Amino acid sequence: MTALDECHARGFLFRAVGGCNAVKTAVNRCLRGERLERTRENREKAFEAKKAREAMWAEIDANT
């Protein structure tokens, strides 16, 4: 992110001719990797919560 900010600070013309494209691509790849990791962790947490919820309902159904 800092590298992209530094690149943008070089001026409009540098950005306009694509001088920051490589840095922008690298930042996007990094952010995408972080997002995919968060998504995977969230999916795992949701799966565990679903299993716990289903176990509770199974116990309730067994006791009624």
CHARMM internal coordinates of N, CA and C (Angstrom, degrees):
IC EDIT
DIST 1 N 1 CA 1.4443
DIST 1 CA 1 C 1.5329
ANGL 1 N 1 CA 1 C 110.28
DIST 1 C 2 N 1.3220
ANGL 1 CA 1 C 2 N 116.22
DIHE 1 N 1 CA 1 C 2 N -40.82
DIST 2 N 2 CA 1.4634
ANGL 1 C 2 N 2 CA 118.58
DIHE 1 CA 1 C 2 N 2 CA 179.75
DIST 2 CA 2 C 1.5182
ANGL 2 N 2 CA 2 C 110.52
DIHE 1 C 2 N 2 CA 2 C -66.64
DIST 2 C 3 N 1.3247
ANGL 2 CA 2 C 3 N 115.94
DIHE 2 N 2 CA 2 C 3 N -38.61
DIST 3 N 3 CA 1.4644
ANGL 2 C 3 N 3 CA 119.12
DIHE 2 CA 2 C 3 N 3 CA 179.35
DIST 3 CA 3 C 1.5290
ANGL 3 N 3 CA 3 C 110.29
DIHE 2 C 3 N 3 CA 3 C -62.22
DIST 3 C 4 N 1.3282
ANGL 3 CA 3 C 4 N 116.52
DIHE 3 N 3 CA 3 C 4 N -38.36
DIST 4 N 4 CA 1.4645
ANGL 3 C 4 N 4 CA 120.04
DIHE 3 CA 3 C 4 N 4 CA 178.63
DIST 4 CA 4 C 1.5282
ANGL 4 N 4 CA 4 C 110.50
DIHE 3 C 4 N 4 CA 4 C -67.59
DIST 4 C 5 N 1.3317
ANGL 4 CA 4 C 5 N 116.73
DIHE 4 N 4 CA 4 C 5 N -41.44
DIST 5 N 5 CA 1.4666
ANGL 4 C 5 N 5 CA 119.87
DIHE 4 CA 4 C 5 N 5 CA 177.05
DIST 5 CA 5 C 1.5261
ANGL 5 N 5 CA 5 C 111.11
DIHE 4 C 5 N 5 CA 5 C -61.85
DIST 5 C 6 N 1.3336
ANGL 5 CA 5 C 6 N 116.06
DIHE 5 N 5 CA 5 C 6 N -42.18
DIST 6 N 6 CA 1.4665
ANGL 5 C 6 N 6 CA 119.74
DIHE 5 CA 5 C 6 N 6 CA 178.67
DIST 6 CA 6 C 1.5261
ANGL 6 N 6 CA 6 C 110.66
DIHE 5 C 6 N 6 CA 6 C -64.21
DIST 6 C 7 N 1.3175
ANGL 6 CA 6 C 7 N 116.20
DIHE 6 N 6 CA 6 C 7 N -39.75
DIST 7 N 7 CA 1.4595
ANGL 6 C 7 N 7 CA 120.22
DIHE 6 CA 6 C 7 N 7 CA 178.79
DIST 7 CA 7 C 1.5305
ANGL 7 N 7 CA 7 C 110.37
DIHE 6 C 7 N 7 CA 7 C -64.02
DIST 7 C 8 N 1.3217
ANGL 7 CA 7 C 8 N 116.46
DIHE 7 N 7 CA 7 C 8 N -43.43
DIST 8 N 8 CA 1.4628
ANGL 7 C 8 N 8 CA 120.18
DIHE 7 CA 7 C 8 N 8 CA 179.44
DIST 8 CA 8 C 1.5232
ANGL 8 N 8 CA 8 C 111.43
DIHE 7 C 8 N 8 CA 8 C -65.90
DIST 8 C 9 N 1.3181
ANGL 8 CA 8 C 9 N 116.63
DIHE 8 N 8 CA 8 C 9 N -28.52
DIST 9 N 9 CA 1.4643
ANGL 8 C 9 N 9 CA 120.39
DIHE 8 CA 8 C 9 N 9 CA -179.89
DIST 9 CA 9 C 1.5287
ANGL 9 N 9 CA 9 C 111.59
DIHE 8 C 9 N 9 CA 9 C -70.63
DIST 9 C 10 N 1.3177
ANGL 9 CA 9 C 10 N 117.56
DIHE 9 N 9 CA 9 C 10 N -15.10
DIST 10 N 10 CA 1.4694
ANGL 9 C 10 N 10 CA 120.54
DIHE 9 CA 9 C 10 N 10 CA -179.39
DIST 10 CA 10 C 1.5230
ANGL 10 N 10 CA 10 C 111.73
DIHE 9 C 10 N 10 CA 10 C -69.91
DIST 10 C 11 N 1.3182
ANGL 10 CA 10 C 11 N 116.99
DIHE 10 N 10 CA 10 C 11 N -16.74
DIST 11 N 11 CA 1.4543
ANGL 10 C 11 N 11 CA 118.88
DIHE 10 CA 10 C 11 N 11 CA 174.95
DIST 11 CA 11 C 1.5163
ANGL 11 N 11 CA 11 C 113.22
DIHE 10 C 11 N 11 CA 11 C 125.46
DIST 11 C 12 N 1.3181
ANGL 11 CA 11 C 12 N 113.39
DIHE 11 N 11 CA 11 C 12 N 163.08
DIST 12 N 12 CA 1.4602
ANGL 11 C 12 N 12 CA 120.79
DIHE 11 CA 11 C 12 N 12 CA -176.28
DIST 12 CA 12 C 1.5241
ANGL 12 N 12 CA 12 C 112.26
DIHE 11 C 12 N 12 CA 12 C -64.23
DIST 12 C 13 N 1.2985
ANGL 12 CA 12 C 13 N 116.93
DIHE 12 N 12 CA 12 C 13 N -44.41
DIST 13 N 13 CA 1.4619
ANGL 12 C 13 N 13 CA 120.31
DIHE 12 CA 12 C 13 N 13 CA -175.72
DIST 13 CA 13 C 1.5292
ANGL 13 N 13 CA 13 C 111.35
DIHE 12 C 13 N 13 CA 13 C -62.29
DIST 13 C 14 N 1.3154
ANGL 13 CA 13 C 14 N 116.46
DIHE 13 N 13 CA 13 C 14 N -40.16
DIST 14 N 14 CA 1.4660
ANGL 13 C 14 N 14 CA 120.36
DIHE 13 CA 13 C 14 N 14 CA 178.39
DIST 14 CA 14 C 1.5326
ANGL 14 N 14 CA 14 C 110.19
DIHE 13 C 14 N 14 CA 14 C -61.51
DIST 14 C 15 N 1.3299
ANGL 14 CA 14 C 15 N 116.17
DIHE 14 N 14 CA 14 C 15 N -43.65
DIST 15 N 15 CA 1.4700
ANGL 14 C 15 N 15 CA 120.65
DIHE 14 CA 14 C 15 N 15 CA 178.05
DIST 15 CA 15 C 1.5149
ANGL 15 N 15 CA 15 C 110.80
DIHE 14 C 15 N 15 CA 15 C -66.24
DIST 15 C 16 N 1.3260
ANGL 15 CA 15 C 16 N 116.43
DIHE 15 N 15 CA 15 C 16 N -41.16
DIST 16 N 16 CA 1.4664
ANGL 15 C 16 N 16 CA 121.57
DIHE 15 CA 15 C 16 N 16 CA -175.01
DIST 16 CA 16 C 1.5238
ANGL 16 N 16 CA 16 C 112.36
DIHE 15 C 16 N 16 CA 16 C -63.81
DIST 16 C 17 N 1.3158
ANGL 16 CA 16 C 17 N 117.43
DIHE 16 N 16 CA 16 C 17 N -31.64
DIST 17 N 17 CA 1.4656
ANGL 16 C 17 N 17 CA 119.63
DIHE 16 CA 16 C 17 N 17 CA -179.36
DIST 17 CA 17 C 1.5293
ANGL 17 N 17 CA 17 C 111.69
DIHE 16 C 17 N 17 CA 17 C -92.01
DIST 17 C 18 N 1.3310
ANGL 17 CA 17 C 18 N 117.38
DIHE 17 N 17 CA 17 C 18 N 9.45
DIST 18 N 18 CA 1.4617
ANGL 17 C 18 N 18 CA 120.97
DIHE 17 CA 17 C 18 N 18 CA 174.31
DIST 18 CA 18 C 1.5088
ANGL 18 N 18 CA 18 C 114.88
DIHE 17 C 18 N 18 CA 18 C 88.89
DIST 18 C 19 N 1.3056
ANGL 18 CA 18 C 19 N 117.81
DIHE 18 N 18 CA 18 C 19 N 20.44
DIST 19 N 19 CA 1.4559
ANGL 18 C 19 N 19 CA 120.93
DIHE 18 CA 18 C 19 N 19 CA -178.92
DIST 19 CA 19 C 1.5140
ANGL 19 N 19 CA 19 C 114.11
DIHE 18 C 19 N 19 CA 19 C -67.09
DIST 19 C 20 N 1.3154
ANGL 19 CA 19 C 20 N 117.13
DIHE 19 N 19 CA 19 C 20 N -21.17
DIST 20 N 20 CA 1.4687
ANGL 19 C 20 N 20 CA 120.66
DIHE 19 CA 19 C 20 N 20 CA -177.39
DIST 20 CA 20 C 1.5274
ANGL 20 N 20 CA 20 C 112.48
DIHE 19 C 20 N 20 CA 20 C -105.08
DIST 20 C 21 N 1.3122
ANGL 20 CA 20 C 21 N 117.70
DIHE 20 N 20 CA 20 C 21 N 4.65
DIST 21 N 21 CA 1.4601
ANGL 20 C 21 N 21 CA 120.18
DIHE 20 CA 20 C 21 N 21 CA -174.80
DIST 21 CA 21 C 1.5251
ANGL 21 N 21 CA 21 C 113.10
DIHE 20 C 21 N 21 CA 21 C -61.32
DIST 21 C 22 N 1.3209
ANGL 21 CA 21 C 22 N 117.99
DIHE 21 N 21 CA 21 C 22 N -42.55
DIST 22 N 22 CA 1.4650
ANGL 21 C 22 N 22 CA 120.72
DIHE 21 CA 21 C 22 N 22 CA -178.39
DIST 22 CA 22 C 1.5234
ANGL 22 N 22 CA 22 C 110.81
DIHE 21 C 22 N 22 CA 22 C -65.67
DIST 22 C 23 N 1.3231
ANGL 22 CA 22 C 23 N 116.28
DIHE 22 N 22 CA 22 C 23 N -40.76
DIST 23 N 23 CA 1.4632
ANGL 22 C 23 N 23 CA 120.43
DIHE 22 CA 22 C 23 N 23 CA 178.92
DIST 23 CA 23 C 1.5228
ANGL 23 N 23 CA 23 C 109.66
DIHE 22 C 23 N 23 CA 23 C -66.28
DIST 23 C 24 N 1.3109
ANGL 23 CA 23 C 24 N 116.63
DIHE 23 N 23 CA 23 C 24 N -42.14
DIST 24 N 24 CA 1.4664
ANGL 23 C 24 N 24 CA 121.52
DIHE 23 CA 23 C 24 N 24 CA 179.48
DIST 24 CA 24 C 1.5218
ANGL 24 N 24 CA 24 C 110.73
DIHE 23 C 24 N 24 CA 24 C -61.86
DIST 24 C 25 N 1.3242
ANGL 24 CA 24 C 25 N 117.45
DIHE 24 N 24 CA 24 C 25 N -41.41
DIST 25 N 25 CA 1.4602
ANGL 24 C 25 N 25 CA 121.64
DIHE 24 CA 24 C 25 N 25 CA 178.39
DIST 25 CA 25 C 1.5196
ANGL 25 N 25 CA 25 C 110.42
DIHE 24 C 25 N 25 CA 25 C -62.94
DIST 25 C 26 N 1.3217
ANGL 25 CA 25 C 26 N 117.13
DIHE 25 N 25 CA 25 C 26 N -42.29
DIST 26 N 26 CA 1.4644
ANGL 25 C 26 N 26 CA 120.95
DIHE 25 CA 25 C 26 N 26 CA 179.20
DIST 26 CA 26 C 1.5270
ANGL 26 N 26 CA 26 C 111.02
DIHE 25 C 26 N 26 CA 26 C -63.86
DIST 26 C 27 N 1.3199
ANGL 26 CA 26 C 27 N 116.95
DIHE 26 N 26 CA 26 C 27 N -41.74
DIST 27 N 27 CA 1.4657
ANGL 26 C 27 N 27 CA 120.79
DIHE 26 CA 26 C 27 N 27 CA 178.43
DIST 27 CA 27 C 1.5251
ANGL 27 N 27 CA 27 C 109.81
DIHE 26 C 27 N 27 CA 27 C -64.32
DIST 27 C 28 N 1.3268
ANGL 27 CA 27 C 28 N 117.49
DIHE 27 N 27 CA 27 C 28 N -43.26
DIST 28 N 28 CA 1.4621
ANGL 27 C 28 N 28 CA 120.80
DIHE 27 CA 27 C 28 N 28 CA 179.42
DIST 28 CA 28 C 1.5204
ANGL 28 N 28 CA 28 C 111.52
DIHE 27 C 28 N 28 CA 28 C -61.76
DIST 28 C 29 N 1.3276
ANGL 28 CA 28 C 29 N 117.51
DIHE 28 N 28 CA 28 C 29 N -41.48
DIST 29 N 29 CA 1.4686
ANGL 28 C 29 N 29 CA 120.67
DIHE 28 CA 28 C 29 N 29 CA 178.38
DIST 29 CA 29 C 1.5208
ANGL 29 N 29 CA 29 C 111.12
DIHE 28 C 29 N 29 CA 29 C -62.69
DIST 29 C 30 N 1.3152
ANGL 29 CA 29 C 30 N 115.95
DIHE 29 N 29 CA 29 C 30 N -42.59
DIST 30 N 30 CA 1.4626
ANGL 29 C 30 N 30 CA 120.47
DIHE 29 CA 29 C 30 N 30 CA 179.51
DIST 30 CA 30 C 1.5294
ANGL 30 N 30 CA 30 C 110.58
DIHE 29 C 30 N 30 CA 30 C -63.11
DIST 30 C 31 N 1.3188
ANGL 30 CA 30 C 31 N 116.51
DIHE 30 N 30 CA 30 C 31 N -47.70
DIST 31 N 31 CA 1.4645
ANGL 30 C 31 N 31 CA 120.63
DIHE 30 CA 30 C 31 N 31 CA -179.70
DIST 31 CA 31 C 1.5260
ANGL 31 N 31 CA 31 C 111.17
DIHE 30 C 31 N 31 CA 31 C -63.65
DIST 31 C 32 N 1.3179
ANGL 31 CA 31 C 32 N 117.20
DIHE 31 N 31 CA 31 C 32 N -37.71
DIST 32 N 32 CA 1.4600
ANGL 31 C 32 N 32 CA 120.74
DIHE 31 CA 31 C 32 N 32 CA 178.71
DIST 32 CA 32 C 1.5239
ANGL 32 N 32 CA 32 C 110.32
DIHE 31 C 32 N 32 CA 32 C -64.62
DIST 32 C 33 N 1.3234
ANGL 32 CA 32 C 33 N 117.01
DIHE 32 N 32 CA 32 C 33 N -41.54
DIST 33 N 33 CA 1.4594
ANGL 32 C 33 N 33 CA 120.81
DIHE 32 CA 32 C 33 N 33 CA 177.90
DIST 33 CA 33 C 1.5169
ANGL 33 N 33 CA 33 C 111.69
DIHE 32 C 33 N 33 CA 33 C -60.93
DIST 33 C 34 N 1.3261
ANGL 33 CA 33 C 34 N 116.37
DIHE 33 N 33 CA 33 C 34 N -43.29
DIST 34 N 34 CA 1.4618
ANGL 33 C 34 N 34 CA 120.26
DIHE 33 CA 33 C 34 N 34 CA 177.94
DIST 34 CA 34 C 1.5247
ANGL 34 N 34 CA 34 C 110.78
DIHE 33 C 34 N 34 CA 34 C -64.11
DIST 34 C 35 N 1.3286
ANGL 34 CA 34 C 35 N 116.70
DIHE 34 N 34 CA 34 C 35 N -41.65
DIST 35 N 35 CA 1.4656
ANGL 34 C 35 N 35 CA 120.11
DIHE 34 CA 34 C 35 N 35 CA -179.77
DIST 35 CA 35 C 1.5195
ANGL 35 N 35 CA 35 C 110.87
DIHE 34 C 35 N 35 CA 35 C -64.10
DIST 35 C 36 N 1.3235
ANGL 35 CA 35 C 36 N 117.24
DIHE 35 N 35 CA 35 C 36 N -42.51
DIST 36 N 36 CA 1.4587
ANGL 35 C 36 N 36 CA 120.50
DIHE 35 CA 35 C 36 N 36 CA 179.28
DIST 36 CA 36 C 1.5205
ANGL 36 N 36 CA 36 C 111.29
DIHE 35 C 36 N 36 CA 36 C -63.13
DIST 36 C 37 N 1.3216
ANGL 36 CA 36 C 37 N 117.31
DIHE 36 N 36 CA 36 C 37 N -37.91
DIST 37 N 37 CA 1.4666
ANGL 36 C 37 N 37 CA 121.03
DIHE 36 CA 36 C 37 N 37 CA 177.86
DIST 37 CA 37 C 1.5297
ANGL 37 N 37 CA 37 C 110.42
DIHE 36 C 37 N 37 CA 37 C -65.36
DIST 37 C 38 N 1.3388
ANGL 37 CA 37 C 38 N 116.99
DIHE 37 N 37 CA 37 C 38 N -44.66
DIST 38 N 38 CA 1.4690
ANGL 37 C 38 N 38 CA 120.17
DIHE 37 CA 37 C 38 N 38 CA 177.68
DIST 38 CA 38 C 1.5216
ANGL 38 N 38 CA 38 C 110.72
DIHE 37 C 38 N 38 CA 38 C -61.43
DIST 38 C 39 N 1.3260
ANGL 38 CA 38 C 39 N 116.96
DIHE 38 N 38 CA 38 C 39 N -40.63
DIST 39 N 39 CA 1.4595
ANGL 38 C 39 N 39 CA 121.49
DIHE 38 CA 38 C 39 N 39 CA 179.87
DIST 39 CA 39 C 1.5221
ANGL 39 N 39 CA 39 C 110.53
DIHE 38 C 39 N 39 CA 39 C -63.16
DIST 39 C 40 N 1.3383
ANGL 39 CA 39 C 40 N 116.70
DIHE 39 N 39 CA 39 C 40 N -43.38
DIST 40 N 40 CA 1.4606
ANGL 39 C 40 N 40 CA 120.91
DIHE 39 CA 39 C 40 N 40 CA 179.76
DIST 40 CA 40 C 1.5281
ANGL 40 N 40 CA 40 C 110.52
DIHE 39 C 40 N 40 CA 40 C -62.90
DIST 40 C 41 N 1.3338
ANGL 40 CA 40 C 41 N 116.71
DIHE 40 N 40 CA 40 C 41 N -45.77
DIST 41 N 41 CA 1.4617
ANGL 40 C 41 N 41 CA 120.52
DIHE 40 CA 40 C 41 N 41 CA 179.20
DIST 41 CA 41 C 1.5244
ANGL 41 N 41 CA 41 C 110.96
DIHE 40 C 41 N 41 CA 41 C -62.37
DIST 41 C 42 N 1.3249
ANGL 41 CA 41 C 42 N 117.16
DIHE 41 N 41 CA 41 C 42 N -42.22
DIST 42 N 42 CA 1.4572
ANGL 41 C 42 N 42 CA 120.79
DIHE 41 CA 41 C 42 N 42 CA 179.66
DIST 42 CA 42 C 1.5244
ANGL 42 N 42 CA 42 C 110.99
DIHE 41 C 42 N 42 CA 42 C -63.98
DIST 42 C 43 N 1.3333
ANGL 42 CA 42 C 43 N 116.75
DIHE 42 N 42 CA 42 C 43 N -40.16
DIST 43 N 43 CA 1.4586
ANGL 42 C 43 N 43 CA 121.01
DIHE 42 CA 42 C 43 N 43 CA 178.74
DIST 43 CA 43 C 1.5277
ANGL 43 N 43 CA 43 C 110.53
DIHE 42 C 43 N 43 CA 43 C -62.23
DIST 43 C 44 N 1.3385
ANGL 43 CA 43 C 44 N 116.82
DIHE 43 N 43 CA 43 C 44 N -42.14
DIST 44 N 44 CA 1.4615
ANGL 43 C 44 N 44 CA 120.85
DIHE 43 CA 43 C 44 N 44 CA 179.00
DIST 44 CA 44 C 1.5259
ANGL 44 N 44 CA 44 C 111.15
DIHE 43 C 44 N 44 CA 44 C -64.38
DIST 44 C 45 N 1.3357
ANGL 44 CA 44 C 45 N 116.95
DIHE 44 N 44 CA 44 C 45 N -43.46
DIST 45 N 45 CA 1.4620
ANGL 44 C 45 N 45 CA 120.62
DIHE 44 CA 44 C 45 N 45 CA 178.52
DIST 45 CA 45 C 1.5254
ANGL 45 N 45 CA 45 C 110.78
DIHE 44 C 45 N 45 CA 45 C -62.57
DIST 45 C 46 N 1.3191
ANGL 45 CA 45 C 46 N 117.02
DIHE 45 N 45 CA 45 C 46 N -41.81
DIST 46 N 46 CA 1.4625
ANGL 45 C 46 N 46 CA 121.11
DIHE 45 CA 45 C 46 N 46 CA 179.88
DIST 46 CA 46 C 1.5218
ANGL 46 N 46 CA 46 C 110.55
DIHE 45 C 46 N 46 CA 46 C -64.66
DIST 46 C 47 N 1.3254
ANGL 46 CA 46 C 47 N 117.21
DIHE 46 N 46 CA 46 C 47 N -38.91
DIST 47 N 47 CA 1.4577
ANGL 46 C 47 N 47 CA 120.95
DIHE 46 CA 46 C 47 N 47 CA 179.07
DIST 47 CA 47 C 1.5263
ANGL 47 N 47 CA 47 C 110.36
DIHE 46 C 47 N 47 CA 47 C -64.76
DIST 47 C 48 N 1.3309
ANGL 47 CA 47 C 48 N 117.31
DIHE 47 N 47 CA 47 C 48 N -43.14
DIST 48 N 48 CA 1.4655
ANGL 47 C 48 N 48 CA 120.96
DIHE 47 CA 47 C 48 N 48 CA 178.35
DIST 48 CA 48 C 1.5298
ANGL 48 N 48 CA 48 C 110.60
DIHE 47 C 48 N 48 CA 48 C -64.51
DIST 48 C 49 N 1.3152
ANGL 48 CA 48 C 49 N 117.57
DIHE 48 N 48 CA 48 C 49 N -41.48
DIST 49 N 49 CA 1.4653
ANGL 48 C 49 N 49 CA 120.94
DIHE 48 CA 48 C 49 N 49 CA 178.74
DIST 49 CA 49 C 1.5219
ANGL 49 N 49 CA 49 C 110.38
DIHE 48 C 49 N 49 CA 49 C -64.13
DIST 49 C 50 N 1.3344
ANGL 49 CA 49 C 50 N 116.95
DIHE 49 N 49 CA 49 C 50 N -38.84
DIST 50 N 50 CA 1.4612
ANGL 49 C 50 N 50 CA 120.74
DIHE 49 CA 49 C 50 N 50 CA 178.72
DIST 50 CA 50 C 1.5220
ANGL 50 N 50 CA 50 C 110.40
DIHE 49 C 50 N 50 CA 50 C -64.62
DIST 50 C 51 N 1.3357
ANGL 50 CA 50 C 51 N 116.50
DIHE 50 N 50 CA 50 C 51 N -42.74
DIST 51 N 51 CA 1.4631
ANGL 50 C 51 N 51 CA 119.77
DIHE 50 CA 50 C 51 N 51 CA 178.67
DIST 51 CA 51 C 1.5252
ANGL 51 N 51 CA 51 C 110.81
DIHE 50 C 51 N 51 CA 51 C -61.91
DIST 51 C 52 N 1.3296
ANGL 51 CA 51 C 52 N 117.52
DIHE 51 N 51 CA 51 C 52 N -42.73
DIST 52 N 52 CA 1.4597
ANGL 51 C 52 N 52 CA 121.41
DIHE 51 CA 51 C 52 N 52 CA 179.65
DIST 52 CA 52 C 1.5247
ANGL 52 N 52 CA 52 C 110.58
DIHE 51 C 52 N 52 CA 52 C -64.78
DIST 52 C 53 N 1.3268
ANGL 52 CA 52 C 53 N 116.50
DIHE 52 N 52 CA 52 C 53 N -42.14
DIST 53 N 53 CA 1.4678
ANGL 52 C 53 N 53 CA 120.83
DIHE 52 CA 52 C 53 N 53 CA 179.65
DIST 53 CA 53 C 1.5239
ANGL 53 N 53 CA 53 C 110.77
DIHE 52 C 53 N 53 CA 53 C -63.83
DIST 53 C 54 N 1.3316
ANGL 53 CA 53 C 54 N 116.87
DIHE 53 N 53 CA 53 C 54 N -43.20
DIST 54 N 54 CA 1.4605
ANGL 53 C 54 N 54 CA 120.27
DIHE 53 CA 53 C 54 N 54 CA 178.98
DIST 54 CA 54 C 1.5207
ANGL 54 N 54 CA 54 C 111.25
DIHE 53 C 54 N 54 CA 54 C -65.71
DIST 54 C 55 N 1.3273
ANGL 54 CA 54 C 55 N 117.37
DIHE 54 N 54 CA 54 C 55 N -35.80
DIST 55 N 55 CA 1.4650
ANGL 54 C 55 N 55 CA 120.76
DIHE 54 CA 54 C 55 N 55 CA 177.75
DIST 55 CA 55 C 1.5259
ANGL 55 N 55 CA 55 C 110.31
DIHE 54 C 55 N 55 CA 55 C -65.55
DIST 55 C 56 N 1.3281
ANGL 55 CA 55 C 56 N 117.13
DIHE 55 N 55 CA 55 C 56 N -40.52
DIST 56 N 56 CA 1.4655
ANGL 55 C 56 N 56 CA 120.21
DIHE 55 CA 55 C 56 N 56 CA 177.98
DIST 56 CA 56 C 1.5236
ANGL 56 N 56 CA 56 C 110.74
DIHE 55 C 56 N 56 CA 56 C -63.01
DIST 56 C 57 N 1.3351
ANGL 56 CA 56 C 57 N 116.33
DIHE 56 N 56 CA 56 C 57 N -44.38
DIST 57 N 57 CA 1.4642
ANGL 56 C 57 N 57 CA 119.43
DIHE 56 CA 56 C 57 N 57 CA 179.73
DIST 57 CA 57 C 1.5257
ANGL 57 N 57 CA 57 C 110.76
DIHE 56 C 57 N 57 CA 57 C -65.62
DIST 57 C 58 N 1.3070
ANGL 57 CA 57 C 58 N 117.92
DIHE 57 N 57 CA 57 C 58 N -37.29
DIST 58 N 58 CA 1.4634
ANGL 57 C 58 N 58 CA 120.78
DIHE 57 CA 57 C 58 N 58 CA 177.90
DIST 58 CA 58 C 1.5200
ANGL 58 N 58 CA 58 C 110.19
DIHE 57 C 58 N 58 CA 58 C -63.62
DIST 58 C 59 N 1.3326
ANGL 58 CA 58 C 59 N 116.94
DIHE 58 N 58 CA 58 C 59 N -39.46
DIST 59 N 59 CA 1.4657
ANGL 58 C 59 N 59 CA 120.50
DIHE 58 CA 58 C 59 N 59 CA 178.12
DIST 59 CA 59 C 1.5251
ANGL 59 N 59 CA 59 C 110.45
DIHE 58 C 59 N 59 CA 59 C -66.63
DIST 59 C 60 N 1.3244
ANGL 59 CA 59 C 60 N 116.83
DIHE 59 N 59 CA 59 C 60 N -41.49
DIST 60 N 60 CA 1.4690
ANGL 59 C 60 N 60 CA 120.63
DIHE 59 CA 59 C 60 N 60 CA 178.52
DIST 60 CA 60 C 1.5248
ANGL 60 N 60 CA 60 C 109.77
DIHE 59 C 60 N 60 CA 60 C -62.86
DIST 60 C 61 N 1.3339
ANGL 60 CA 60 C 61 N 116.97
DIHE 60 N 60 CA 60 C 61 N -45.04
DIST 61 N 61 CA 1.4611
ANGL 60 C 61 N 61 CA 120.70
DIHE 60 CA 60 C 61 N 61 CA 179.66
DIST 61 CA 61 C 1.5233
ANGL 61 N 61 CA 61 C 111.36
DIHE 60 C 61 N 61 CA 61 C -63.93
DIST 61 C 62 N 1.3162
ANGL 61 CA 61 C 62 N 117.86
DIHE 61 N 61 CA 61 C 62 N -35.87
DIST 62 N 62 CA 1.4624
ANGL 61 C 62 N 62 CA 121.35
DIHE 61 CA 61 C 62 N 62 CA -179.38
DIST 62 CA 62 C 1.5235
ANGL 62 N 62 CA 62 C 111.24
DIHE 61 C 62 N 62 CA 62 C -70.57
DIST 62 C 63 N 1.3095
ANGL 62 CA 62 C 63 N 118.11
DIHE 62 N 62 CA 62 C 63 N -29.94
DIST 63 N 63 CA 1.4650
ANGL 62 C 63 N 63 CA 122.00
DIHE 62 CA 62 C 63 N 63 CA -177.28
DIST 63 CA 63 C 1.5222
ANGL 63 N 63 CA 63 C 113.01
DIHE 62 C 63 N 63 CA 63 C -89.50
DIST 63 C 64 N 1.3091
ANGL 63 CA 63 C 64 N 118.61
DIHE 63 N 63 CA 63 C 64 N -4.27
DIST 64 N 64 CA 1.4683
ANGL 63 C 64 N 64 CA 118.93
DIHE 63 CA 63 C 64 N 64 CA -178.79
DIST 64 CA 64 C 1.4987
ANGL 64 N 64 CA 64 C 111.50
DIHE 63 C 64 N 64 CA 64 C -105.28
END
COOR INIT
IC SEED 1 N 1 CA 1 C
IC BUILD
